[in-house]
Amino acid sequence: MPQPRAEPTAPAAQARRTVEAVWRMEAAKVTAVVARLVGDIGLAEDLAQDAFVQALEQWPRDGVPERPGAWLTATARRRAIDRIRRDINLAGKLQQVGHAEQLRAAETTEDDFDLALRDVKDDVLALIFATCHPALPAESRIALTLRMIGGLTTREIARALMAQERTVGQRISRAKRTLAADGNTLEIPAGAELGVRLASVLEVVYLIFNEGYAATSGRDWVRSDLMEEAIRLGRVLGALAPTEPEVLGLLALMEIQASRTRARIAADGSPVLLLDQDRTRWDWTLIRHALAALERASRLSGIRGPYVLQAQIAACHARAARAGETDWARIVSLYERLGAIAPSPIIDLNRAVALSYAAEPAAALAVVDTVVESGALSDYHLLPSVRGDLLERLGRREEARVEFARAAQLTQNEAEQALLRRRASGR
């Protein structure tokens, strides 16, 4: 989304807010439909943004069209066809001229624009698979997805990721070049590749959510804007792929986690840990929606993937009216199943926390010490944090304080640092 050229007047500012709201909702559809026509994701984004600029110029004067999304799509398609015609040479692309003319004749205004809903859904889903291509580094996938699917500007993405605007711009540009060089087409992969690419898509969405749920740096522990964007992307995926259990599982997981937001932050801005939260402040409407999605996922397949299993773990907490009613034994069992299909020292660490409540802290400490000895999480602040908590519960307070102090040194988040330092000082 281009940056404003000048300070707008009051009516123009209102029109701009309207255009921006429509763009945020329709950007992925517009870009996907045009990318299907021109076969170039980067060019499609440029053409879609041209339509956005034209809307900024026309809508304040002529009013917002009845179908603003269709207006933007039709305008972007016309610009794409004009671009194709300009690039054509009679020797090599005569057939493409005829195709472009047919499209121009068929799609003249937004009133005539009426693609089948399934086609648009498929185009958007294909665009998501393209922006989350596993050939791209994770940070580039995140930036490109927020840009093309989320409709965020480079400046907004930089602010969201706490990165330099220039760095984010370079990541997006490199990602587009990589996709172009790779010959990546706007297609939904099939067969074995579908599973690999879907895993990449879900990973990107969950990375965005996790950065919002527990920010790695900065003053705020929670970044609601990132959580909301990830959930929005998850709902888009849920609508586009309603029979994929892992898509529904991820959506349920994010919604359950997000339902605790109000209870996770004290009045002074400090973090409130799960077992200390006032559960009446949880968003129970969001929880019910999440549990319904999880139920649909569970009915779709007898095999539980990692996101469905994590959502089931989150659901155990959501179903407990009080912390003391949590089914810790089931959570331990679910972590064991999760570790069997997706081995990870972080899963082992989480299983240890559950084990400390299902059995005893000493049994959990043995698991944590095994993780420590492996060296796999030497720079992960939650490892000494969890170990410190277990030691404190075992009455080994001096050892616990050392662990909390180390955890405070490792985290870059100011709110989390303050909490850990308080625990290190015995307060």
Residue pairs with C-beta under 8 A, 6 or more apart in sequence:
1 20
1 23
1 27
1 49
1 52
1 151
1 152
1 153
2 49
2 52
2 53
2 153
3 153
3 155
4 16
8 15
8 16
11 60
12 60
15 56
15 59
15 60
15 64
16 56
16 60
18 59
18 64
18 68
19 52
19 55
19 56
19 59
19 68
22 55
22 64
22 68
22 69
22 72
23 52
23 55
23 72
23 151
24 150
24 151
24 152
25 69
25 151
26 68
26 69
26 72
26 73
26 151
27 48
27 148
27 149
27 150
27 151
28 124
28 127
28 128
28 148
28 149
28 150
28 151
28 236
29 69
29 73
29 120
29 123
29 124
30 48
30 51
30 69
30 72
30 73
30 76
31 41
31 44
31 45
31 48
31 76
31 127
31 148
32 44
32 120
32 123
32 124
32 126
32 127
32 186
33 73
33 76
33 77
33 115
33 120
33 123
34 44
34 47
34 48
34 73
34 76
34 77
34 80
35 41
35 43
35 44
35 123
35 127
35 130
35 186
36 123
36 126
36 186
37 44
37 77
37 80
37 81
37 84
37 103
38 44
38 47
38 80
38 83
38 84
39 185
39 186
40 180
41 127
41 130
41 131
41 148
41 176
41 179
41 180
41 184
41 186
42 176
42 177
42 179
42 180
43 80
43 83
44 76
44 80
45 147
45 148
45 176
47 76
47 79
47 80
47 83
48 72
48 76
50 75
50 76
50 79
51 72
51 73
51 75
51 76
51 79
52 72
54 75
55 68
55 71
55 72
55 75
59 65
65 71
65 110
67 110
67 111
67 113
70 110
70 111
70 113
70 114
71 110
73 110
73 113
73 115
74 107
74 108
74 109
74 110
74 112
74 113
75 110
77 103
77 107
77 113
78 104
78 107
78 108
81 100
81 103
81 104
84 96
84 97
84 100
85 97
85 100
87 93
88 94
88 96
88 97
88 100
106 112
107 113
121 239
121 240
122 188
123 186
124 149
124 236
124 240
125 188
125 237
125 240
125 241
126 186
126 187
126 188
127 148
127 149
127 186
128 145
128 149
128 201
128 233
128 236
128 237
128 240
129 187
129 188
129 189
129 197
129 198
129 201
130 179
130 184
130 186
131 141
131 144
131 145
131 147
131 148
131 149
131 175
131 204
132 141
132 145
132 197
132 200
132 201
132 203
132 204
133 141
133 178
133 179
133 182
133 184
133 197
133 200
134 196
134 197
134 200
135 178
135 179
135 182
135 184
136 144
136 175
136 178
136 179
137 171
138 203
138 204
138 207
139 161
139 171
140 171
140 172
140 174
140 175
140 178
141 175
141 200
141 204
142 161
142 204
142 207
142 208
143 157
143 161
143 168
143 171
143 172
143 175
144 171
144 172
144 175
144 176
145 204
145 205
145 208
145 233
146 152
146 156
146 157
146 160
146 208
146 229
147 153
147 154
147 157
147 172
149 233
149 236
150 229
150 232
150 233
152 160
152 229
154 165
154 168
154 169
154 172
155 165
157 163
157 168
157 172
158 164
158 165
158 167
158 168
160 223
160 225
160 226
160 229
161 168
161 211
162 215
162 217
162 218
188 194
189 196
189 197
198 241
198 244
198 246
198 247
199 246
201 237
202 237
202 246
202 247
202 250
202 307
205 230
205 233
205 234
205 237
205 250
205 254
206 230
206 250
206 253
206 254
206 307
208 226
208 229
208 230
208 233
209 226
209 227
209 230
209 231
209 234
209 254
209 257
209 258
211 223
211 226
212 222
212 223
212 224
212 225
212 226
212 227
212 228
212 229
212 230
213 222
213 223
213 227
213 257
213 258
214 221
214 222
214 413
214 416
215 221
215 222
215 223
215 413
216 412
216 413
217 412
217 413
218 412
218 413
218 414
219 414
219 415
220 269
220 415
221 264
221 265
221 269
221 271
221 413
221 415
221 416
222 261
222 264
222 265
224 261
227 254
227 257
227 258
227 261
228 258
230 254
231 251
231 254
231 255
231 258
234 247
234 250
234 251
234 254
234 255
235 251
237 244
237 247
237 250
237 251
238 247
238 248
238 251
238 293
241 247
242 248
242 296
243 300
244 300
245 297
245 298
245 300
245 301
245 304
245 305
245 308
246 297
246 305
246 306
246 307
246 308
248 293
248 294
248 296
248 297
248 300
248 308
249 293
249 294
249 297
249 305
249 307
249 308
249 309
249 310
249 311
250 307
250 311
251 290
251 293
252 290
252 291
252 293
252 294
252 297
252 311
252 314
252 315
253 290
253 307
253 310
253 311
253 314
254 290
255 286
255 287
255 289
255 290
255 293
256 286
256 287
256 290
256 291
256 311
256 314
256 315
256 317
256 318
257 314
258 283
258 286
259 282
259 283
259 284
259 286
259 287
259 290
259 318
260 274
260 277
260 282
260 283
261 283
262 281
262 282
262 283
263 272
263 277
263 278
263 279
263 281
263 282
264 271
264 272
264 277
265 271
265 272
266 272
269 415
270 415
270 418
270 419
271 415
271 416
271 419
274 317
274 323
275 323
276 323
277 323
279 320
279 321
279 322
279 323
282 318
287 318
290 311
290 314
290 315
290 318
291 315
291 318
294 308
294 311
294 312
294 315
297 308
297 311
298 304
298 308
304 312
304 337
305 341
306 338
306 341
306 342
309 334
309 337
309 338
309 341
310 338
312 334
313 331
313 334
313 335
313 338
316 326
316 327
316 330
316 331
316 334
317 326
319 327
320 326
320 327
326 357
328 354
328 355
328 357
328 358
329 358
331 354
331 358
332 351
332 354
332 355
332 358
335 347
335 350
335 351
335 354
336 351
338 347
339 347
339 348
339 351
345 371
345 374
345 376
345 377
346 377
346 380
348 367
348 370
348 371
349 367
349 368
349 371
349 377
349 382
349 383
349 386
351 367
352 364
352 365
352 367
352 368
352 371
352 386
352 390
353 364
353 386
355 363
355 364
355 367
356 363
356 364
356 365
356 390
356 393
361 390
361 393
361 394
362 394
364 390
365 387
365 390
365 391
365 394
368 383
368 386
368 387
368 390
369 387
371 377
371 383
372 383
372 387
377 383
379 410
380 410
381 407
381 408
381 410
381 411
381 416
381 420
382 407
383 407
384 403
384 404
384 406
384 407
384 410
385 403
385 404
385 407
385 420
387 403
388 399
388 400
388 401
388 402
388 403
388 404
388 407
388 423
388 424
389 400
391 397
391 399
391 400
391 403
392 400
392 423
397 426
400 423
401 423
401 424
401 425
401 426
402 424
404 420
404 421
404 423
404 424
405 420
405 421
405 424
407 420
408 416
408 417
408 420
408 421
408 424
411 417
411 420
